[in-house]
Every structure is written in C-alpha cells, then in structure tokens.
Amino acid sequence: MTIKTLITGADRGMGYELALELGLKGQYIYIGSRNLARGQAAVARLEAAGVQAQAIQLDVTDHESIVAAKASITAGLDILINNAGIAVDHETKPSELSLDAIRQDFNVNYFGLIDVTQVFLPLLKAAPAGRIINISSAVGSLTLASDASTSIHRLQASGYQASKSAVNMFTIKLAAELEGTPVTVNAVNPGWVDTSFGGGGGNRTVQVGVARTVELATSNTLTDSGTFSDIDGIVPW
C-alpha cells in the first residue's frame, strides 16, 4: 500500500526537500501550496525526478481553502506534515514589535496549523497508522530561551518564537488526546536551515534540516508521540 503524505508549504525550501526525499522513498506526495501555479511547478520538478505528486491549492490561513483541499484528497491520507510557516519579526525588540506582526506569525504558524490539523484529522484517524508531524523550532523552547548562554536567549523574534512555543503545546495536548489511537503527533526542530526562509546562511543544509522529519515519516514501527526532537535527539520544551 502506498503511503500518502500531505506537506503544507511544499513548493520550495524544506517542504520541497521533504517532498523529494519522501517521494523517492515511494510515498505519494500532495504538495500543499498557497499559490497553485508554484505548486504545479514543484510537481513538474518532482515528477522529473521520479516522484509521484499532486499539487493542491492550500492556504493555511483560509478555512475554505483547507476544506476544499481535503475534499480533493479522495484516496485517503496517512501523514500530515505541517511545514508552512512565516517569520515577520525582523529582529524587533518585544517592546516594539507590532501586534500586526505577531498576528501574522500566529495566523500561519499556529492558527493555520491547528485548522489544517483539525480538518484533516478524520482522514488520518481512518489510516492504519496516521502521523502528524509539526515543524516547530528550538527558538520556541522556553528552556533554551531562558538560558542566557544560548543564542536563542539573545534572539529578538518574540512573535515567531511564541508561535512555535504554542505549536509545541498543541503537539503535547493533541498527542495526549490521541493516546491509545493509531495516530501519533510529534514536533520537529529542523534547526537553522540554509533556505530563503531563514534569510540564508543557516548552519544546516536543507537535507540535514529535514532528516528527523524523514525518519518519523518513514519509520515502520513509530510509537513515539508527543515528542520534540531533531536529528541530534530530544529538544527541551
């Protein structure tokens, strides 16, 4: 049976790399893209590489778009990777960061993630072993942000960081709710990946950044749920 995977924000960056690597491992990939033309272009590149994929218009901030995306997936769904995200803080101090910027961070990174998850959860519950993987970030770790010796403590991105902290909490609570079901829920820290999202210059390649997510999405015996980890191990909440 072919594993079917939906990745949000998959037309570039880490989302595209996830689509490529999981597709090359035999999974059928739904490319969730706010801009359908970009999604279709990504599918063309994937198909040229030997990946089976389909572009789906999916704006995580638009509930009707999410519902329509679900309706277009008629063959079921095994894995949801909530990858779409933004950061609009621009190193602004928390005392000066506008509410509009904070709302933009939360609308995509948190509220959008929840909306997508809730809409697609019935499909995942119907799968033999549904998996939800939330792309979070160590910058949302309260433990690391409280440690003055870390770069995360010094980072000025309180809107983005808070949205990822919220994602971590949602991951914990949803995993607890679904305990005893075949659906697992986990958060992943990709690290500072060298993509356009991170402004370039990240200390991890995109391949390293997606490695832990690929592990979770391809494990034949995944029992972990409610975890926050990266390729190097567990990340503190």
C-alpha positions, 0 to 999 in steps of 0.5 A: 500500500502506498503511503500518502503524505500531505506537506503544507508549504511544499513548493520550495525550501524544506517542504520541497526537500521533504517532498523529494526525499519522501517521494523517492522513498515511494510515498505519494506526495500532495504538495500543499501550496498557497499559490497553485501555479508554484505548486504545479511547478514543484510537481513538474520538478518532482515528477522529473525526478521520479516522484509521484505528486499532486499539487493542491491549492492550500492556504493555511490561513483560509478555512475554505481553502483547507476544506476544499483541499481535503475534499480533493484528497479522495484516496485517503491520507496517512501523514500530515506534515505541517511545514508552512510557516512565516517569520515577520519579526525582523529582529524587533525588540518585544517592546516594539514589535507590532501586534500586526506582526505577531498576528501574522506569525500566529495566523500561519504558524499556529492558527493555520496549523491547528485548522489544517490539523483539525480538518484533516484529522478524520482522514488520518484517524481512518489510516492504519497508522496516521502521523502528524508531524509539526515543524516547530523550532528550538527558538520556541523552547522556553528552556533554551530561551531562558538560558542566557548562554544560548543564542536563542536567549539573545534572539529578538523574534518574540512573535515567531518564537511564541508561535512555535512555543504554542505549536509545541503545546498543541503537539503535547495536548493533541498527542495526549488526546490521541493516546491509545489511537493509531495516530501519533503527533510529534514536533520537529526542530529542523534547526537553522536551515540554509533556505530563503526562509531563514534569510540564508546562511543557516548552519544546516543544509536543507537535507540535514534540516529535514532528516528527523522529519524523514525518519518519523515519516518513514519509520515502520514501527513509530510509537513515539508521540508527543515528542520534540526532537531533531536529528541530534535527539530530544529538544527541551520544551 
